[in-house]
Amino acid sequence: MIKNYYLILKVERDASGSDIKKAYRDAAIRLHPDKNDAPTAHHDFVELNEAFHILSDVLKRKQYDTLYNHFILQNGENLEKEATSKFESARSEAQKKSEEIASSNFYIFTTELLTEMVGHVLIEGLFTGVGSMFKGTGEVLGEVLSNIDVDF
């Protein structure tokens, strides 16, 4: 049976990329094995990361949605072997990366997570700032920075 990654991340099937990232960040900090004493913490964290790595990548998400819809709606009948093979390869890669992340130190994990978040904000602000120079105004940069949706 194929896992329901949307249920694991607690997001809707039409969730945006930023909704997926926010749900992941919130759950990852709560479920990291260094912070969670539950017997299933490692497994839950690996599963969460696997779901995030699939759903946060546009191509992998499309492959997953296609495969999931076949299994749920058609019980896997007439499913192309190539589609299944591509997804299984992506899932295997996500599981391997998830195991590495789950084994990482919580401090290192949160530092990398924060660095990624700040990096996205800075890059988005930089591009907008460059664009505003061409427009001759700095108002665009201020507007973008005030509208960035980053939860710490």
HUJOJO-V17108 format. One record per backbone hydrogen bond with DSSP energy under -0.5 kcal/mol. NH is the residue of the N-H (numbers start at 0). CO is the residue of the C=O. E is the energy in kcal/mol with one decimal. If there is no record, write none. Layout:
BEGIN
((NH & CO & E) (NH & CO & E))
END
This chain:
BEGIN
((4 & 2 & -1.1) (7 & 3 & -1.9) (8 & 4 & -2.2) (9 & 5 & -0.8) (10 & 5 & -2.3) (14 & 11 & -1.8) (19 & 15 & -2.1) (20 & 16 & -2.3) (21 & 17 & -2.4) (22 & 18 & -2.3) (23 & 19 & -2.3) (24 & 20 & -2.9) (25 & 21 & -2.4) (26 & 22 & -2.2) (27 & 23 & -3.4) (28 & 24 & -2.0) (29 & 25 & -1.3) (30 & 26 & -2.7) (31 & 27 & -1.5) (34 & 31 & -2.2) (35 & 31 & -1.6) (36 & 34 & -0.5) (40 & 37 & -1.9) (43 & 39 & -3.1) (44 & 40 & -2.6) (45 & 41 & -2.5) (46 & 42 & -2.5) (47 & 43 & -2.3) (48 & 44 & -2.4) (49 & 45 & -2.6) (50 & 46 & -2.3) (51 & 47 & -2.4) (52 & 48 & -2.9) (53 & 49 & -1.7) (54 & 50 & -2.8) (55 & 51 & -2.4) (56 & 53 & -0.7) (57 & 55 & -0.6) (60 & 56 & -2.9) (61 & 57 & -2.0) (62 & 58 & -2.4) (63 & 59 & -2.7) (64 & 60 & -3.0) (65 & 61 & -2.3) (66 & 62 & -2.5) (67 & 63 & -3.6) (68 & 64 & -2.6) (69 & 65 & -1.9) (70 & 66 & -2.4) (71 & 67 & -2.9) (72 & 68 & -2.7) (73 & 68 & -0.5) (73 & 69 & -2.0) (74 & 70 & -0.8) (75 & 69 & -2.0) (76 & 73 & -1.9) (78 & 75 & -1.1) (83 & 79 & -1.9) (84 & 80 & -2.7) (85 & 81 & -2.6) (86 & 82 & -2.1) (87 & 83 & -2.7) (88 & 84 & -2.0) (89 & 85 & -2.0) (90 & 86 & -3.1) (91 & 87 & -2.4) (92 & 88 & -2.0) (93 & 89 & -2.3) (94 & 90 & -2.6) (95 & 91 & -2.2) (96 & 92 & -2.3) (97 & 93 & -2.5) (98 & 94 & -2.2) (99 & 95 & -1.7) (100 & 96 & -2.3) (101 & 97 & -2.7) (102 & 98 & -1.5) (103 & 100 & -1.2) (108 & 104 & -2.8) (109 & 105 & -2.8) (110 & 106 & -2.2) (111 & 107 & -2.5) (112 & 108 & -2.3) (113 & 109 & -2.7) (114 & 110 & -2.6) (115 & 111 & -2.3) (116 & 112 & -2.1) (117 & 113 & -2.8) (118 & 114 & -2.6) (119 & 115 & -2.1) (120 & 116 & -1.8) (121 & 117 & -2.7) (122 & 118 & -2.7) (123 & 119 & -2.5) (124 & 120 & -2.4) (125 & 121 & -2.6) (126 & 122 & -2.6) (127 & 123 & -2.1) (128 & 124 & -2.6) (129 & 125 & -2.6) (130 & 126 & -2.2) (131 & 127 & -2.3) (132 & 128 & -1.6) (133 & 129 & -1.5) (134 & 130 & -1.2) (135 & 131 & -1.1) (136 & 131 & -2.3) (141 & 137 & -1.7) (142 & 138 & -2.3) (143 & 139 & -2.5) (144 & 140 & -2.7) (145 & 141 & -1.7) (146 & 142 & -0.9) (146 & 143 & -0.9) (147 & 143 & -0.7) (147 & 144 & -0.5) (149 & 147 & -1.1))
END
